[in-house]
């Protein structure tokens, strides 16, 4: 069921004055095919129509990254922004720190957070997006080339001071790295992977963020499609040849059967709430204390309709207990199964 804009709840992102809808639009797949973490080919016009649909339903933020399609996802988002009146534009979040080989599009990008590289990447993102500042700029992954995180985060602070970046965040950082950054400049947000299958961030990172006024926007809340209503084992064989999911353990046995069994266990909850399994999966993520919002991808307007209801879906303690029991019964994934604050006394 589609929701009008006024019904999409908003939450403050950390301690600043920015509020975001509980669900946002993730633009990873809009980068198209032909690179290391592609979802396969994607039509740009379809991408723009899909984002427009999400905005019409009330979504107020889009998350992309320089590496998605090796710059192409940002270009597509930029095309959308040029078509939308300034007063109606969404907040735009993007990421840097993954540097690709221009001679080999299929090569694994390197995790580089050298100050000079960050500056160059930020400027390139600004050009591709066609904006004067980035609402939230994030380090995509921790550095792997020996750069101390203090040097990287000091460069982020300069980007904020120079007005190129409005808020500063990180993705995939653990608590020790978060603490080293926080000592220099407040970390406005963390973007961890978090879903019914990958629950690990709930053990340490999300509680740390809650204690330090850092927003949490989770990625892959439907575990890259596994927790959607229509995904099947047969679908894996039909994925595009360059779709990264083909080689991921979650999409291979024995994990695949466990994950789909957990997905199936969400159906009774979805039926009670007159919604989709996809919406229940996303609603579970945003029900977790300390989580600000969930970033959800879509390649068509119909896919947006499948999860948009999550923003206004309030799972009861009984729902969460039933889901927790299903997690334990199926053995899917890892991490805490239910917020301590919601467990029955």
ChimeraX attribute file (.defattr): number of C-alpha atoms within 10 A of each C-alpha:
attribute: neighborCount
match mode: 1-to-1
recipient: residues
	/A:1	11
	/A:2	13
	/A:3	16
	/A:4	11
	/A:5	15
	/A:6	9
	/A:7	14
	/A:8	21
	/A:9	15
	/A:10	18
	/A:11	14
	/A:12	15
	/A:13	22
	/A:14	23
	/A:15	15
	/A:16	12
	/A:17	7
	/A:18	13
	/A:19	17
	/A:20	20
	/A:21	23
	/A:22	27
	/A:23	31
	/A:24	27
	/A:25	25
	/A:26	22
	/A:27	24
	/A:28	24
	/A:29	22
	/A:30	31
	/A:31	31
	/A:32	21
	/A:33	23
	/A:34	18
	/A:35	23
	/A:36	20
	/A:37	23
	/A:38	24
	/A:39	26
	/A:40	18
	/A:41	15
	/A:42	16
	/A:43	12
	/A:44	19
	/A:45	11
	/A:46	14
	/A:47	24
	/A:48	22
	/A:49	15
	/A:50	22
	/A:51	26
	/A:52	18
	/A:53	17
	/A:54	25
	/A:55	19
	/A:56	14
	/A:57	19
	/A:58	22
	/A:59	26
	/A:60	23
	/A:61	22
	/A:62	23
	/A:63	25
	/A:64	24
	/A:65	26
	/A:66	27
	/A:67	24
	/A:68	24
	/A:69	23
	/A:70	25
	/A:71	17
	/A:72	22
	/A:73	26
	/A:74	30
	/A:75	21
	/A:76	21
	/A:77	24
	/A:78	20
	/A:79	17
	/A:80	18
	/A:81	20
	/A:82	13
	/A:83	11
	/A:84	12
	/A:85	8
	/A:86	9
	/A:87	6
	/A:88	11
	/A:89	16
	/A:90	20
	/A:91	17
	/A:92	22
	/A:93	21
	/A:94	24
	/A:95	25
	/A:96	26
	/A:97	26
	/A:98	24
	/A:99	18
	/A:100	20
	/A:101	12
	/A:102	10
	/A:103	7
	/A:104	12
	/A:105	15
	/A:106	16
	/A:107	13
	/A:108	14
	/A:109	19
	/A:110	15
	/A:111	18
	/A:112	23
	/A:113	29
	/A:114	19
	/A:115	19
	/A:116	10
	/A:117	16
	/A:118	23
	/A:119	17
	/A:120	11
	/A:121	19
	/A:122	24
	/A:123	15
	/A:124	16
	/A:125	23
	/A:126	18
	/A:127	14
	/A:128	19
	/A:129	26
	/A:130	17
	/A:131	15
	/A:132	12
	/A:133	21
	/A:134	25
	/A:135	18
	/A:136	21
	/A:137	28
	/A:138	25
	/A:139	27
	/A:140	23
	/A:141	19
	/A:142	21
	/A:143	18
	/A:144	11
	/A:145	11
	/A:146	9
	/A:147	14
	/A:148	14
	/A:149	18
	/A:150	16
	/A:151	15
	/A:152	22
	/A:153	27
	/A:154	15
	/A:155	19
	/A:156	27
	/A:157	17
	/A:158	14
	/A:159	22
	/A:160	19
	/A:161	11
	/A:162	11
	/A:163	12
	/A:164	21
	/A:165	22
	/A:166	16
	/A:167	24
	/A:168	23
	/A:169	26
	/A:170	26
	/A:171	21
	/A:172	17
	/A:173	19
	/A:174	17
	/A:175	16
	/A:176	10
	/A:177	14
	/A:178	22
	/A:179	15
	/A:180	14
	/A:181	21
	/A:182	16
	/A:183	11
	/A:184	14
	/A:185	15
	/A:186	20
	/A:187	24
	/A:188	24
	/A:189	24
	/A:190	27
	/A:191	26
	/A:192	24
	/A:193	20
	/A:194	25
	/A:195	28
	/A:196	28
	/A:197	27
	/A:198	20
	/A:199	19
	/A:200	19
	/A:201	22
	/A:202	22
	/A:203	12
	/A:204	11
	/A:205	21
	/A:206	26
	/A:207	17
	/A:208	18
	/A:209	21
	/A:210	16
	/A:211	9
	/A:212	15
	/A:213	17
	/A:214	26
	/A:215	25
	/A:216	27
	/A:217	27
	/A:218	26
	/A:219	23
	/A:220	23
	/A:221	29
	/A:222	27
	/A:223	21
	/A:224	16
	/A:225	18
	/A:226	23
	/A:227	28
	/A:228	23
	/A:229	17
	/A:230	11
	/A:231	13
	/A:232	15
	/A:233	14
	/A:234	8
	/A:235	10
	/A:236	17
	/A:237	10
	/A:238	10
	/A:239	14
	/A:240	15
	/A:241	14
	/A:242	18
	/A:243	21
	/A:244	15
	/A:245	19
	/A:246	17
	/A:247	11
	/A:248	9
	/A:249	11
	/A:250	21
	/A:251	21
	/A:252	15
	/A:253	11
	/A:254	11
	/A:255	16
	/A:256	17
	/A:257	17
	/A:258	19
	/A:259	25
	/A:260	20
	/A:261	18
	/A:262	25
	/A:263	28
	/A:264	15
	/A:265	19
	/A:266	22
	/A:267	17
	/A:268	14
	/A:269	20
	/A:270	18
	/A:271	12
	/A:272	9
	/A:273	14
	/A:274	11
	/A:275	19
	/A:276	22
	/A:277	26
	/A:278	27
	/A:279	26
	/A:280	29
	/A:281	24
	/A:282	32
	/A:283	26
	/A:284	21
	/A:285	24
	/A:286	26
	/A:287	22
	/A:288	17
	/A:289	15
	/A:290	21
	/A:291	26
	/A:292	27
	/A:293	29
	/A:294	31
	/A:295	23
	/A:296	26
	/A:297	26
	/A:298	22
	/A:299	22
	/A:300	18
	/A:301	17
	/A:302	11
	/A:303	16
	/A:304	20
	/A:305	19
	/A:306	19
	/A:307	26
	/A:308	29
	/A:309	23
	/A:310	27
	/A:311	25
	/A:312	15
	/A:313	18
	/A:314	14
	/A:315	17
	/A:316	12
	/A:317	15
	/A:318	13
	/A:319	18
	/A:320	19
	/A:321	17
	/A:322	16
	/A:323	24
	/A:324	18
	/A:325	16
	/A:326	19
	/A:327	25
	/A:328	13
	/A:329	13
	/A:330	16
	/A:331	15
	/A:332	23
	/A:333	20
	/A:334	14
	/A:335	17
	/A:336	16
	/A:337	20
	/A:338	22
	/A:339	16
	/A:340	11
	/A:341	10
	/A:342	15
	/A:343	12
	/A:344	8
	/A:345	5
